[in-house]
Amino acid sequence: MSQQRSDLTHHDASGDKKSRASDSASEQLEKEARIVSGPALEDAGIYKHIVEVFNEACHNYATRSAFTNLGYTITFSELQRLATDFASFLNNVLNLEPGTRVAIQLPNVLQYPIVLFGALKAGMIVINTNPLYTVREMVHQFNDSEAQVLISLVNFGDRIAEAVPKTSIRTVVLSELGDVLPAPKRYVENGAALSPPRRDNVSKSHG
């Protein structure tokens, strides 16, 4: 019995040490949280919003390459201009209020950063959506996130047409693959993306 009591005493002491260590860690986390919150943020020069980081980067690296796709590159200054234009479109053409939930379903094309930063500049809440999602997955995410606007490509039109009526989305904005590219490359890419396969490239079965 005495041996059992000794074990219990040892266990309790170990538990006390762990408890004190846990309390100390919690206090440290709270201290760190206080350091990077409240008025200290402004005093320390920490960015309050990702848009501030974006604006500063576009200003500092205006003439440098920002993104490249399909053989075409846009600079940071071009990205800033296009994102600002898109933000104006959301606010002044679609009349969307800040806080509107906007789903972005785009692959790795130049439209993505333009739409992303434009939506953030307009005060939207951005919901990234996998362009490979099935109709069922799209319906689930759009409803779960309470998205009200969808921005995507015409290439996904069939799935969008089937999914959107089952969701809270009321506005759909579609772009074509090469819309950001200069002419005539834009027309070539858009035509190739939407054209059906040529007959001589379609495999045929012979009975």
N, C-alpha and C positions, 0 to 999 in steps of 0.2 A: 504494500500500500504506500509506504514511504517513497519507494522508487517511482510509483505512478505520480505522486504529488510533485516530486522533483521534476519529472518530465513536463507536467502541466505548467509548473512555474517557469521552466525554461521556454516553453512554447509561448506563454503569455508575454514574457520579456521580449522575445523575438517579434511578436506581433506588435508590441508597443514601438519597437524600433522602426518597423515597416510603416506604422501609422504616422510616426513623427516624420519619416522621410517623405511620405506622401503629402503630408501637410506642408512641408517645406517646399516641395515641388510645386504645389498649388499656389503657394504664396509667391513663388518666383514667377509663375505664369501670369498671375494677376498683376504683379509689378511691371512685367514686360508689356502687358496689355495697356496699362495706364500710360506707359512711356510713349506708345505709338497711337494714342487716341486723344480726342479732344483738341484743345487749342495747340497742343504740342505738335500736331501734324503740320500746321501752317508754319509754325516757328522753325521746324526742322526742314522745311522745304520739300516735304513728301507730297507726291501727287495725290489729289483728291479723287481723280477720275481718270480712267484709261484714255479718255479723249484728250486730256492735257498732255499725256505722253505722246499720243499720236500727233497733235498739233506741233509740239516741240520738235519731234523727229522730222516732220515735214518741213519745218522752218530751217533746222540745222543742216539737213541733207537734201535740200530742195532739188539739186541737179543730179543727184545720184539715183541709180536704178533702185526701184522699190520691188517690183514684181515682173516676172517674165512668163509668158504663156503663149503657146502656138507661134513661137518665133518673134513675138512682139513684146517690148519692154515699156513700162510706164515708170516715170520718175516719181519721187515723193511729192513734188509740186503738182504734177498731173493727178496723182492720187488724191491730194488734198482738194483740188478743184472738183474732181468728179464726185468725191464723197460729199462735199458741200452741196453740190447740185442735187445729189440724190436726197440729202437731208431736206432740202427745200421742197423737193417733189413730195416727200412724205408729209411734211407739215402743211404745205400750201396748196397742193393739188389734191392729195388724198384727204387732207384735213385731219390727219391723225394727231391725237393728243399725246403729250409725253406720258410714258408709262404703258402705251399700247404694246401688246405682245406680238412680235413679228417673228415668224418662223422663216429661216433661211435654209433652203434645200438646194444647194449648189455644189458641184464638184470643184476641182482645183482649176478654176478659170479666173480671169481678171475681174469678172463681176463680183467675185466673193469679197475681196477686201474693200471694194468700193461700196457694196451693199452693207457689209458689216460696220464699217466706220461711219458710213452715212446714217445708218439707223441709230448708232450710238450718239452721233452728233445731234440727231433730231430728238433724243431723249427716249428712244424706244427701248423696250426690253427684248433682247435678242434670244431666240431659241434656235440653236443649231440642230439641223435635221439631216440625217444620213441620206444622201441621194439614192442609195441602194435599197432603202426601206421598201418593203412590200406595202400594198394598200392597207392591210390590217395593221401593220406597224405604224404607218403614217396616221391612221385614224386614232390609234391609241395615244401616240405622242401629242398630236394636236389637241386632243381633248384633255389629256392629262395636264398639259401646259397652258391650256385655255388660250391658245393662239387665235388671234383675230385677223391676221394678215399673213399671206404666204408669198414668198418671193422665190422663184424657181426658173427652170428652163422649159422651153416648149417641148423639148425631147421627152419630158416626163408627163406630158399632157394627159395621156390615157389614165395613168394612175391618179393624177390630181383630180381629174374629172370624176373618178369613181370614189375617191376618198373625201373630198371637200364637203359634199352634201351631208356627210355623216358627222361633221365637226362644227365647231363654233366659228370657223373661218368665214369671213364675209367679203374679203378682198383678196384677189390673186393677181400678182404682177409677174409676167413671164418675160424672159429675155431669150434671145437666140445665142447660140454658142459663140459666134464671132462678133457680137455687137460692139465690143470695145476696140476691135481691130480697125485699122484704117482701110479705106477702099483701095484696090478691089479685093484685097484679101478677105475683108469682112463678108462680101457676097459669096466668095468661093467657099469659105468655111461654113456659112449658114446654109448654103445650098447642099453641100456635101453631108451636113449633119441631118438634114431632113429628107434627102432623096432616098427612094427605095433602092434596094440592091439591083444591079443590072441583071438581066435575065441570063447573060452568058457567064455570070459569076455564081449563079444559083445551081447547086448540084441537082442532078436529075436522076431518078431511079428508073431503071429499065426493067420491065417485067419479063 
